[in-house]
Amino acid sequence: MSTNLESDTMMCCASCGAAEVDDIKLQKCTACKSVPYCSIKCQQEHLPEHEETCKKRAAELRDEILFKQPESNHLGDCPICFLPLPIGQKNSTLMGCCSTIVCCGCCHANLTREIEESLFPSCPFCRKAAPLTDEEGVMNMMKRVEANDPVSLRQIGRQRYEEGDYNGAFQYWTKAAGLGNAEAHYELSCSYAEGEGVEIDEEKRVYHLEHAAIGGNPRARYNLGCEEAKNRRMDRAIKHFIIAANLGHNESLEVLKNFYAKGHVSKDDFAAALRGHQAAVDATKSPQREMAFSEKI
Protein backbone atom coordinates (compact mmCIF):
# COMPACT_ATOMS: atom_id res chain seq x y z
CA MET A 1 0.00 0.00 0.00
CA SER A 2 2.79 2.42 0.91
CA THR A 3 4.59 1.66 -2.36
CA ASN A 4 1.54 2.69 -4.38
CA LEU A 5 1.20 5.86 -2.35
CA GLU A 6 4.85 6.77 -2.96
CA SER A 7 4.39 6.04 -6.67
CA ASP A 8 1.34 8.30 -6.83
CA THR A 9 3.18 11.05 -4.97
CA MET A 10 6.12 10.93 -7.38
CA MET A 11 3.67 11.61 -10.25
CA CYS A 12 2.75 14.96 -8.69
CA CYS A 13 4.65 18.23 -8.34
CA ALA A 14 6.39 18.24 -4.97
CA SER A 15 5.46 21.89 -4.45
CA CYS A 16 1.91 22.50 -5.69
CA GLY A 17 0.74 18.88 -6.03
CA ALA A 18 -0.22 19.22 -9.69
CA ALA A 19 -0.54 15.83 -11.37
CA GLU A 20 1.26 15.00 -14.60
CA VAL A 21 -1.30 15.22 -17.42
CA ASP A 22 -1.14 16.04 -21.11
CA ASP A 23 -0.64 19.78 -20.60
CA ILE A 24 1.62 19.44 -17.54
CA LYS A 25 4.99 17.72 -17.82
CA LEU A 26 6.94 17.13 -14.65
CA GLN A 27 10.73 17.52 -14.58
CA LYS A 28 12.86 15.97 -11.85
CA CYS A 29 15.37 18.01 -9.86
CA THR A 30 18.60 18.04 -11.87
CA ALA A 31 20.73 17.60 -8.75
CA CYS A 32 19.11 14.69 -6.88
CA LYS A 33 17.23 13.21 -9.87
CA SER A 34 14.32 12.22 -7.64
CA VAL A 35 11.84 15.01 -6.81
CA PRO A 36 9.48 16.19 -9.61
CA TYR A 37 8.29 19.74 -10.30
CA CYS A 38 5.87 21.22 -12.80
CA SER A 39 7.78 24.50 -13.18
CA ILE A 40 10.92 26.36 -12.19
CA LYS A 41 8.76 28.57 -9.95
CA CYS A 42 7.55 25.55 -7.97
CA GLN A 43 11.10 24.23 -7.69
CA GLN A 44 12.32 27.56 -6.30
CA GLU A 45 9.44 27.79 -3.82
CA HIS A 46 10.10 24.23 -2.61
CA LEU A 47 13.88 24.75 -2.27
CA PRO A 48 13.98 25.59 1.47
CA GLU A 49 12.22 22.30 2.26
CA HIS A 50 14.08 20.22 -0.32
CA GLU A 51 17.62 21.66 -0.17
CA GLU A 52 19.12 19.54 2.63
CA THR A 53 17.73 16.26 1.29
CA CYS A 54 18.72 17.24 -2.24
CA LYS A 55 22.34 17.88 -1.31
CA LYS A 56 22.56 14.57 0.53
CA ARG A 57 21.11 12.58 -2.36
CA ALA A 58 23.22 14.45 -4.93
CA ALA A 59 26.36 13.58 -2.94
CA GLU A 60 25.30 9.93 -2.85
CA LEU A 61 24.79 9.89 -6.62
CA ARG A 62 28.16 11.54 -7.13
CA ASP A 63 29.89 8.93 -4.95
CA GLU A 64 28.24 6.11 -6.91
CA ILE A 65 29.95 7.45 -10.03
CA LEU A 66 33.20 8.43 -8.31
CA PHE A 67 33.81 5.06 -6.64
CA LYS A 68 32.88 2.86 -9.58
CA GLN A 69 35.83 0.75 -10.71
CA PRO A 70 36.82 1.74 -14.29
CA GLU A 71 37.18 -1.13 -16.76
CA SER A 72 40.69 0.07 -17.67
CA ASN A 73 43.05 2.96 -17.12
CA HIS A 74 42.57 6.21 -19.04
CA LEU A 75 44.88 5.09 -21.85
CA GLY A 76 42.64 2.18 -22.86
CA ASP A 77 43.90 -0.55 -25.19
CA CYS A 78 46.55 -0.56 -27.89
CA PRO A 79 44.60 -0.30 -31.19
CA ILE A 80 46.82 -2.92 -32.85
CA CYS A 81 47.25 -5.78 -30.37
CA PHE A 82 44.14 -4.84 -28.32
CA LEU A 83 45.95 -5.40 -25.04
CA PRO A 84 45.59 -2.82 -22.24
CA LEU A 85 48.18 -0.06 -22.46
CA PRO A 86 50.49 -0.08 -19.43
CA ILE A 87 50.76 2.93 -17.15
CA GLY A 88 53.75 5.15 -17.93
CA GLN A 89 54.79 7.20 -20.95
CA LYS A 90 57.87 5.05 -21.62
CA ASN A 91 55.69 2.02 -22.35
CA SER A 92 53.87 3.46 -25.36
CA THR A 93 54.18 6.08 -28.11
CA LEU A 94 51.76 8.78 -29.24
CA MET A 95 51.65 8.88 -33.03
CA GLY A 96 51.27 12.53 -34.03
CA CYS A 97 49.85 11.73 -37.47
CA CYS A 98 46.69 10.04 -36.15
CA SER A 99 46.78 10.81 -32.39
CA THR A 100 46.89 7.10 -31.63
CA ILE A 101 48.75 5.67 -28.66
CA VAL A 102 50.54 2.47 -29.67
CA CYS A 103 52.26 0.12 -27.23
CA CYS A 104 56.01 -0.43 -27.33
CA GLY A 105 55.53 -4.03 -28.47
CA CYS A 106 53.64 -3.06 -31.62
CA CYS A 107 56.09 -0.21 -32.30
CA HIS A 108 58.96 -2.69 -31.98
CA ALA A 109 57.25 -5.21 -34.28
CA ASN A 110 56.65 -2.49 -36.87
CA LEU A 111 60.26 -1.30 -36.68
CA THR A 112 61.53 -4.87 -37.08
CA ARG A 113 59.34 -5.36 -40.16
CA GLU A 114 60.56 -2.12 -41.72
CA ILE A 115 64.21 -3.07 -41.18
CA GLU A 116 63.75 -6.59 -42.55
CA GLU A 117 61.84 -5.39 -45.62
CA SER A 118 63.91 -2.19 -46.12
CA LEU A 119 60.80 -0.03 -45.80
CA PHE A 120 60.59 3.69 -45.10
CA PRO A 121 59.57 4.36 -41.48
CA SER A 122 55.82 4.78 -41.04
CA CYS A 123 53.14 4.91 -38.37
CA PRO A 124 52.40 1.37 -37.15
CA PHE A 125 48.67 2.18 -37.05
CA CYS A 126 47.67 4.43 -39.96
CA ARG A 127 50.80 3.67 -42.07
CA LYS A 128 51.46 7.32 -42.83
CA ALA A 129 55.13 8.02 -43.56
CA ALA A 130 57.06 9.21 -40.54
CA PRO A 131 57.84 12.97 -40.55
CA LEU A 132 61.30 13.88 -41.82
CA THR A 133 61.67 16.84 -39.46
CA ASP A 134 60.37 17.94 -36.07
CA GLU A 135 58.52 20.79 -37.81
CA GLU A 136 56.64 18.32 -40.00
CA GLY A 137 55.73 16.30 -36.90
CA VAL A 138 54.32 19.43 -35.24
CA MET A 139 52.34 20.24 -38.40
CA ASN A 140 50.81 16.76 -38.35
CA MET A 141 49.85 17.21 -34.71
CA MET A 142 48.32 20.64 -35.37
CA LYS A 143 46.13 19.16 -38.08
CA ARG A 144 44.70 16.86 -35.45
CA VAL A 145 44.27 19.83 -33.11
CA GLU A 146 42.28 21.67 -35.79
CA ALA A 147 40.06 18.59 -36.00
CA ASN A 148 39.40 18.93 -32.23
CA ASP A 149 41.16 15.68 -31.39
CA PRO A 150 41.32 15.61 -27.55
CA VAL A 151 44.57 13.59 -27.40
CA SER A 152 46.38 16.09 -29.64
CA LEU A 153 44.92 19.03 -27.75
CA ARG A 154 46.23 17.56 -24.50
CA GLN A 155 49.66 16.91 -26.03
CA ILE A 156 50.01 20.42 -27.49
CA GLY A 157 48.95 21.76 -24.10
CA ARG A 158 51.80 19.80 -22.53
CA GLN A 159 54.24 21.24 -25.07
CA ARG A 160 53.05 24.78 -24.32
CA TYR A 161 53.47 24.10 -20.60
CA GLU A 162 57.05 22.90 -21.06
CA GLU A 163 57.75 26.05 -23.08
CA GLY A 164 56.55 28.15 -20.13
CA ASP A 165 53.29 29.22 -21.82
CA TYR A 166 51.01 28.26 -18.93
CA ASN A 167 48.05 30.25 -20.22
CA GLY A 168 48.27 28.57 -23.63
CA ALA A 169 48.56 25.16 -21.96
CA PHE A 170 45.49 25.90 -19.85
CA GLN A 171 43.45 26.80 -22.93
CA TYR A 172 44.36 23.59 -24.76
CA TRP A 173 43.74 21.41 -21.68
CA THR A 174 40.38 23.07 -21.06
CA LYS A 175 39.26 22.25 -24.59
CA ALA A 176 40.56 18.67 -24.36
CA ALA A 177 38.86 18.16 -20.98
CA GLY A 178 35.62 19.44 -22.45
CA LEU A 179 35.92 16.65 -25.01
CA GLY A 180 36.29 14.07 -22.24
CA ASN A 181 40.06 13.59 -22.06
CA ALA A 182 40.90 12.31 -18.55
CA GLU A 183 44.57 13.27 -18.77
CA ALA A 184 43.59 16.86 -19.59
CA HIS A 185 41.39 16.94 -16.50
CA TYR A 186 44.39 15.81 -14.46
CA GLU A 187 46.57 18.53 -16.00
CA LEU A 188 43.93 21.14 -15.15
CA SER A 189 43.80 19.93 -11.55
CA CYS A 190 47.54 20.56 -11.32
CA SER A 191 47.12 24.03 -12.88
CA TYR A 192 44.49 25.00 -10.32
CA ALA A 193 46.67 23.60 -7.53
CA GLU A 194 49.77 25.55 -8.55
CA GLY A 195 48.10 28.66 -10.01
CA GLU A 196 49.83 28.21 -13.37
CA GLY A 197 47.88 29.96 -16.12
CA VAL A 198 44.95 30.43 -13.75
CA GLU A 199 44.25 31.50 -10.18
CA ILE A 200 44.53 28.83 -7.47
CA ASP A 201 41.10 27.30 -6.93
CA GLU A 202 40.71 24.34 -4.57
CA GLU A 203 37.15 23.55 -5.61
CA LYS A 204 38.04 23.39 -9.30
CA ARG A 205 41.19 21.41 -8.51
CA VAL A 206 39.12 18.69 -6.85
CA TYR A 207 36.48 18.87 -9.60
CA HIS A 208 39.00 18.10 -12.34
CA LEU A 209 40.81 15.55 -10.18
CA GLU A 210 37.55 13.65 -9.70
CA HIS A 211 36.74 13.75 -13.42
CA ALA A 212 40.23 12.43 -14.21
CA ALA A 213 39.79 9.63 -11.66
CA ILE A 214 36.38 8.69 -13.04
CA GLY A 215 38.01 8.54 -16.49
CA GLY A 216 40.49 5.95 -15.21
CA ASN A 217 43.55 8.09 -14.45
CA PRO A 218 45.32 6.26 -11.58
CA ARG A 219 47.48 9.25 -10.61
CA ALA A 220 44.36 11.35 -10.09
CA ARG A 221 42.81 8.53 -8.08
CA TYR A 222 45.98 8.27 -5.96
CA ASN A 223 45.93 12.03 -5.29
CA LEU A 224 42.30 11.85 -4.19
CA GLY A 225 43.20 9.02 -1.84
CA CYS A 226 46.01 11.09 -0.33
CA GLU A 227 43.62 14.02 0.06
CA GLU A 228 41.04 11.90 1.88
CA ALA A 229 43.71 10.32 4.10
CA LYS A 230 45.01 13.78 4.97
CA ASN A 231 41.49 14.74 6.07
CA ARG A 232 41.21 11.51 8.11
CA ARG A 233 38.43 10.10 5.91
CA MET A 234 40.12 6.73 5.79
CA ASP A 235 37.22 4.72 4.34
CA ARG A 236 37.08 6.98 1.29
CA ALA A 237 40.86 7.06 0.98
CA ILE A 238 41.11 3.27 1.00
CA LYS A 239 38.43 3.01 -1.71
CA HIS A 240 40.47 5.33 -3.94
CA PHE A 241 43.71 3.43 -3.37
CA ILE A 242 42.04 0.07 -4.05
CA ILE A 243 40.55 1.33 -7.33
CA ALA A 244 43.94 2.70 -8.42
CA ALA A 245 45.72 -0.52 -7.40
CA ASN A 246 43.22 -2.51 -9.47
CA LEU A 247 44.34 -0.42 -12.45
CA GLY A 248 47.95 -1.49 -11.86
CA HIS A 249 49.14 1.61 -9.97
CA ASN A 250 52.20 0.65 -7.90
CA GLU A 251 52.20 3.63 -5.51
CA SER A 252 48.61 2.98 -4.47
CA LEU A 253 49.44 -0.65 -3.73
CA GLU A 254 52.36 0.46 -1.55
CA VAL A 255 50.04 2.74 0.42
CA LEU A 256 47.59 -0.13 0.94
CA LYS A 257 50.48 -2.32 2.10
CA ASN A 258 51.38 0.33 4.66
CA PHE A 259 47.74 0.73 5.72
CA TYR A 260 47.40 -3.03 6.13
CA ALA A 261 50.47 -3.13 8.38
CA LYS A 262 48.87 -0.44 10.54
CA GLY A 263 45.52 -2.19 10.66
CA HIS A 264 43.60 0.30 8.50
CA VAL A 265 42.89 -2.27 5.76
CA SER A 266 41.44 -5.72 6.31
CA LYS A 267 43.28 -8.85 5.21
CA ASP A 268 40.58 -9.70 2.66
CA ASP A 269 40.57 -6.22 1.12
CA PHE A 270 44.36 -6.13 0.88
CA ALA A 271 44.47 -9.61 -0.66
CA ALA A 272 41.83 -8.59 -3.21
CA ALA A 273 43.83 -5.46 -4.06
CA LEU A 274 46.99 -7.56 -4.53
CA ARG A 275 45.16 -9.88 -6.91
CA GLY A 276 43.58 -6.99 -8.79
CA HIS A 277 46.90 -5.21 -9.18
CA GLN A 278 48.67 -8.33 -10.42
CA ALA A 279 45.85 -9.08 -12.87
CA ALA A 280 46.06 -5.53 -14.27
CA VAL A 281 49.85 -5.79 -14.68
CA ASP A 282 49.67 -9.26 -16.26
CA ALA A 283 47.04 -8.08 -18.73
CA THR A 284 49.53 -5.58 -20.19
CA LYS A 285 52.22 -8.19 -20.87
CA SER A 286 53.00 -9.83 -24.20
CA PRO A 287 56.07 -11.41 -25.86
CA GLN A 288 56.37 -8.40 -28.19
CA ARG A 289 56.36 -5.97 -25.29
CA GLU A 290 58.86 -8.03 -23.33
CA MET A 291 61.15 -8.04 -26.37
CA ALA A 292 60.79 -4.27 -26.72
CA PHE A 293 61.64 -3.81 -23.04
CA SER A 294 64.69 -6.04 -23.33
CA GLU A 295 65.96 -4.09 -26.34
CA LYS A 296 64.94 -0.77 -24.79
CA ILE A 297 62.73 0.25 -27.70
C-alpha positions in Angstrom: 0.0 0.0 0.0 2.8 2.4 0.9 4.6 1.7 -2.4 1.5 2.7 -4.4 1.2 5.9 -2.3 4.8 6.8 -3.0 4.4 6.0 -6.7 1.3 8.3 -6.8 3.2 11.1 -5.0 6.1 10.9 -7.4 3.7 11.6 -10.3 2.7 15.0 -8.7 4.6 18.2 -8.3 6.4 18.2 -5.0 5.5 21.9 -4.4 1.9 22.5 -5.7 0.7 18.9 -6.0 -0.2 19.2 -9.7 -0.5 15.8 -11.4 1.3 15.0 -14.6 -1.3 15.2 -17.4 -1.1 16.0 -21.1 -0.6 19.8 -20.6 1.6 19.4 -17.5 5.0 17.7 -17.8 6.9 17.1 -14.6 10.7 17.5 -14.6 12.9 16.0 -11.8 15.4 18.0 -9.9 18.6 18.0 -11.9 20.7 17.6 -8.7 19.1 14.7 -6.9 17.2 13.2 -9.9 14.3 12.2 -7.6 11.8 15.0 -6.8 9.5 16.2 -9.6 8.3 19.7 -10.3 5.9 21.2 -12.8 7.8 24.5 -13.2 10.9 26.4 -12.2 8.8 28.6 -9.9 7.6 25.6 -8.0 11.1 24.2 -7.7 12.3 27.6 -6.3 9.4 27.8 -3.8 10.1 24.2 -2.6 13.9 24.8 -2.3 14.0 25.6 1.5 12.2 22.3 2.3 14.1 20.2 -0.3 17.6 21.7 -0.2 19.1 19.5 2.6 17.7 16.3 1.3 18.7 17.2 -2.2 22.3 17.9 -1.3 22.6 14.6 0.5 21.1 12.6 -2.4 23.2 14.5 -4.9 26.4 13.6 -2.9 25.3 9.9 -2.9 24.8 9.9 -6.6 28.2 11.5 -7.1 29.9 8.9 -5.0 28.2 6.1 -6.9 29.9 7.5 -10.0 33.2 8.4 -8.3 33.8 5.1 -6.6 32.9 2.9 -9.6 35.8 0.7 -10.7 36.8 1.7 -14.3 37.2 -1.1 -16.8 40.7 0.1 -17.7 43.0 3.0 -17.1 42.6 6.2 -19.0 44.9 5.1 -21.9 42.6 2.2 -22.9 43.9 -0.6 -25.2 46.5 -0.6 -27.9 44.6 -0.3 -31.2 46.8 -2.9 -32.8 47.2 -5.8 -30.4 44.1 -4.8 -28.3 45.9 -5.4 -25.0 45.6 -2.8 -22.2 48.2 -0.1 -22.5 50.5 -0.1 -19.4 50.8 2.9 -17.1 53.7 5.1 -17.9 54.8 7.2 -20.9 57.9 5.0 -21.6 55.7 2.0 -22.4 53.9 3.5 -25.4 54.2 6.1 -28.1 51.8 8.8 -29.2 51.6 8.9 -33.0 51.3 12.5 -34.0 49.9 11.7 -37.5 46.7 10.0 -36.1 46.8 10.8 -32.4 46.9 7.1 -31.6 48.8 5.7 -28.7 50.5 2.5 -29.7 52.3 0.1 -27.2 56.0 -0.4 -27.3 55.5 -4.0 -28.5 53.6 -3.1 -31.6 56.1 -0.2 -32.3 59.0 -2.7 -32.0 57.2 -5.2 -34.3 56.6 -2.5 -36.9 60.3 -1.3 -36.7 61.5 -4.9 -37.1 59.3 -5.4 -40.2 60.6 -2.1 -41.7 64.2 -3.1 -41.2 63.8 -6.6 -42.6 61.8 -5.4 -45.6 63.9 -2.2 -46.1 60.8 0.0 -45.8 60.6 3.7 -45.1 59.6 4.4 -41.5 55.8 4.8 -41.0 53.1 4.9 -38.4 52.4 1.4 -37.1 48.7 2.2 -37.0 47.7 4.4 -40.0 50.8 3.7 -42.1 51.5 7.3 -42.8 55.1 8.0 -43.6 57.1 9.2 -40.5 57.8 13.0 -40.6 61.3 13.9 -41.8 61.7 16.8 -39.5 60.4 17.9 -36.1 58.5 20.8 -37.8 56.6 18.3 -40.0 55.7 16.3 -36.9 54.3 19.4 -35.2 52.3 20.2 -38.4 50.8 16.8 -38.3 49.9 17.2 -34.7 48.3 20.6 -35.4 46.1 19.2 -38.1 44.7 16.9 -35.4 44.3 19.8 -33.1 42.3 21.7 -35.8 40.1 18.6 -36.0 39.4 18.9 -32.2 41.2 15.7 -31.4 41.3 15.6 -27.5 44.6 13.6 -27.4 46.4 16.1 -29.6 44.9 19.0 -27.7 46.2 17.6 -24.5 49.7 16.9 -26.0 50.0 20.4 -27.5 49.0 21.8 -24.1 51.8 19.8 -22.5 54.2 21.2 -25.1 53.0 24.8 -24.3 53.5 24.1 -20.6 57.0 22.9 -21.1 57.8 26.1 -23.1 56.5 28.1 -20.1 53.3 29.2 -21.8 51.0 28.3 -18.9 48.0 30.3 -20.2 48.3 28.6 -23.6 48.6 25.2 -22.0 45.5 25.9 -19.8 43.4 26.8 -22.9 44.4 23.6 -24.8 43.7 21.4 -21.7 40.4 23.1 -21.1 39.3 22.2 -24.6 40.6 18.7 -24.4 38.9 18.2 -21.0 35.6 19.4 -22.4 35.9 16.6 -25.0 36.3 14.1 -22.2 40.1 13.6 -22.1 40.9 12.3 -18.6 44.6 13.3 -18.8 43.6 16.9 -19.6 41.4 16.9 -16.5 44.4 15.8 -14.5 46.6 18.5 -16.0 43.9 21.1 -15.1 43.8 19.9 -11.5 47.5 20.6 -11.3 47.1 24.0 -12.9 44.5 25.0 -10.3 46.7 23.6 -7.5 49.8 25.5 -8.5 48.1 28.7 -10.0 49.8 28.2 -13.4 47.9 30.0 -16.1 45.0 30.4 -13.7 44.3 31.5 -10.2 44.5 28.8 -7.5 41.1 27.3 -6.9 40.7 24.3 -4.6 37.1 23.5 -5.6 38.0 23.4 -9.3 41.2 21.4 -8.5 39.1 18.7 -6.9 36.5 18.9 -9.6 39.0 18.1 -12.3 40.8 15.6 -10.2 37.6 13.6 -9.7 36.7 13.7 -13.4 40.2 12.4 -14.2 39.8 9.6 -11.7 36.4 8.7 -13.0 38.0 8.5 -16.5 40.5 5.9 -15.2 43.5 8.1 -14.4 45.3 6.3 -11.6 47.5 9.3 -10.6 44.4 11.4 -10.1 42.8 8.5 -8.1 46.0 8.3 -6.0 45.9 12.0 -5.3 42.3 11.8 -4.2 43.2 9.0 -1.8 46.0 11.1 -0.3 43.6 14.0 0.1 41.0 11.9 1.9 43.7 10.3 4.1 45.0 13.8 5.0 41.5 14.7 6.1 41.2 11.5 8.1 38.4 10.1 5.9 40.1 6.7 5.8 37.2 4.7 4.3 37.1 7.0 1.3 40.9 7.1 1.0 41.1 3.3 1.0 38.4 3.0 -1.7 40.5 5.3 -3.9 43.7 3.4 -3.4 42.0 0.1 -4.1 40.6 1.3 -7.3 43.9 2.7 -8.4 45.7 -0.5 -7.4 43.2 -2.5 -9.5 44.3 -0.4 -12.4 47.9 -1.5 -11.9 49.1 1.6 -10.0 52.2 0.7 -7.9 52.2 3.6 -5.5 48.6 3.0 -4.5 49.4 -0.7 -3.7 52.4 0.5 -1.6 50.0 2.7 0.4 47.6 -0.1 0.9 50.5 -2.3 2.1 51.4 0.3 4.7 47.7 0.7 5.7 47.4 -3.0 6.1 50.5 -3.1 8.4 48.9 -0.4 10.5 45.5 -2.2 10.7 43.6 0.3 8.5 42.9 -2.3 5.8 41.4 -5.7 6.3 43.3 -8.8 5.2 40.6 -9.7 2.7 40.6 -6.2 1.1 44.4 -6.1 0.9 44.5 -9.6 -0.7 41.8 -8.6 -3.2 43.8 -5.5 -4.1 47.0 -7.6 -4.5 45.2 -9.9 -6.9 43.6 -7.0 -8.8 46.9 -5.2 -9.2 48.7 -8.3 -10.4 45.8 -9.1 -12.9 46.1 -5.5 -14.3 49.8 -5.8 -14.7 49.7 -9.3 -16.3 47.0 -8.1 -18.7 49.5 -5.6 -20.2 52.2 -8.2 -20.9 53.0 -9.8 -24.2 56.1 -11.4 -25.9 56.4 -8.4 -28.2 56.4 -6.0 -25.3 58.9 -8.0 -23.3 61.2 -8.0 -26.4 60.8 -4.3 -26.7 61.6 -3.8 -23.0 64.7 -6.0 -23.3 66.0 -4.1 -26.3 64.9 -0.8 -24.8 62.7 0.3 -27.7 
